[in-house]
Amino acid sequence: MSFPDAMAAQPAWVVMWMNVLMLGGFVLPIALLIWRETRLAGVFSILGNAVNVVAVGALYNTMGYVKLLGLPHIVVWTPLVVYLVVLARRPGTRVWPRYIALVVAAVLSVSLAFDIVDVARWLLGERTPTILPA
């Protein structure tokens, strides 16, 4: 089973959350490229998401749909969220880029909460794949 098929096989609320994450965590950061003061944040977001796609795909191909798949998100998104919040609080950041940075940070933070719980459960021994790779 492919990774997109495995994601689609999750409960409906997970699929809905993935759509919110796709919009708020992958598409919305592109808007940060518009303003000079948030352009670097947009680049970091896009590069971070590319790293996550490769790392999660490699983990899935090796281990299946396991709770450890959240680890690349934790490694990449934690510093990104901190950077986005600091950027949004910086004096001189315009209103729209500030709001966009905060929305992206909020969406990634919710995802990180799930990822931290999942990785902790994996570290505590819950290692059976939910869905095996094809």
QUIKAFEN-V554799 format. One record per pair of residues at least 4 apart in sequence whose C-alpha atoms are under 6 Angstrom apart, sorted by the first residue. I is the first residue (numbers start at 0). J is the second residue. If there is no record, write none. Layout:
i;j
I;J
I;J
//
This chain:
i;j
0;132
0;133
17;21
19;23
20;24
21;25
22;26
22;27
23;27
23;103
23;106
24;103
28;41
29;41
31;37
31;38
31;41
32;38
32;41
34;38
43;47
47;75
51;55
51;71
52;56
55;68
58;62
59;63
59;64
60;132
63;128
63;130
63;131
63;132
64;128
64;129
64;130
65;128
66;117
66;118
66;121
67;118
67;121
69;114
72;76
73;77
76;80
80;104
82;86
83;100
87;97
96;100
101;105
104;108
107;111
111;115
120;125
121;125
121;126
//
